[in-house]
Amino acid sequence: MTRHLRRTAALAFIATALAAPLTTSLAQSFDASRPNKVVFQVSENDPKTWNLALNNAKNVQQALGSDQTAVEIVVYGPGIGMLKMDSPVAERIAEATGRGVAVVACENTMKAQKLTRTDMLQSIGYVPAGVVEIMTRQKEGFAYVRP
């Protein structure tokens, strides 16, 4: 293989590796076949609502077992503000994602609010449309909760 081809192949691999997390949902990384599944909707830009949702997610994992539970928090509308880098609940979100909770932002909302992924917390994932994600999860047997 020539040096040019190796370099091109290496760059293509790196671009693919970097683009993959940006184009897929963090939610896809958890095991949706677990017996207990819940999707939370957060569409409010209020730390109290966020803390309630994060407490609910943690309580579900503790009660049913993290290894037995798939938990996703879908965020759209005004709630997207709490996923920005300056979020007052950033540490709690990082803690939740560290426990395997998928926190996903609606890209439709981001586009409407002129937000880019560089504006957002690093530990979150993305879905094209928050409401459609909730609908899909409900079809997959996820319980729906709106704190």
C-alpha positions, -999 to 999 in steps of 0.1 A, spaced: 0 0 0 14 34 -9 20 60 17 -9 81 2 -33 52 4 -24 44 40 -28 80 50 -62 82 32 -74 50 48 -62 62 82 -80 95 78 -112 78 66 -111 55 97 -106 84 121 -134 104 104 -158 74 106 -149 68 143 -154 104 152 -186 108 132 -203 76 145 -210 90 180 -222 122 165 -248 106 142 -262 79 165 -281 82 197 -264 75 230 -295 56 238 -284 29 212 -254 21 234 -275 7 262 -292 -27 262 -329 -21 253 -336 -58 257 -334 -55 295 -366 -66 313 -372 -31 328 -374 -1 304 -384 35 310 -382 66 290 -385 100 307 -396 132 289 -381 164 301 -392 195 282 -389 221 309 -359 244 315 -363 241 352 -336 227 376 -363 214 399 -379 193 371 -345 181 360 -335 170 395 -368 152 399 -362 133 366 -326 125 375 -338 113 410 -365 92 394 -340 76 370 -316 68 399 -344 54 420 -355 31 392 -320 18 387 -316 13 425 -349 -5 429 -347 -27 399 -310 -30 393 -289 -10 368 -281 -42 350 -318 -50 346 -330 -16 336 -327 6 304 -333 42 313 -335 70 287 -342 107 293 -354 124 261 -351 162 261 -367 187 238 -383 221 237 -372 245 265 -357 215 284 -328 215 260 -313 245 278 -303 222 307 -281 202 283 -259 232 275 -224 234 287 -233 260 314 -262 238 328 -267 240 366 -274 203 365 -244 193 344 -228 173 372 -259 154 379 -263 146 342 -227 134 339 -234 112 370 -265 97 354 -248 90 321 -220 74 340 -245 50 355 -258 41 321 -287 65 318 -290 77 282 -297 114 280 -306 125 245 -312 159 229 -337 165 202 -319 178 171 -351 196 158 -351 217 190 -314 223 187 -318 235 151 -347 258 161 -327 273 189 -295 276 167 -276 253 190 -247 230 179 -232 200 195 -203 221 206 -228 241 228 -239 209 245 -226 187 274 -202 160 261 -219 130 278 -252 133 260 -265 117 228 -287 130 200 -319 120 183 -334 136 152 -368 142 169 -376 139 206 -413 131 203 -406 104 177 -379 89 200 -405 87 228 -430 71 205 -404 46 193 -394 37 228 -431 32 238 -435 8 208 -405 -11 222 -422 -16 255 -407 13 275 -428 28 302 -433 65 297 -428 90 326 -430 128 326 -419 141 359 
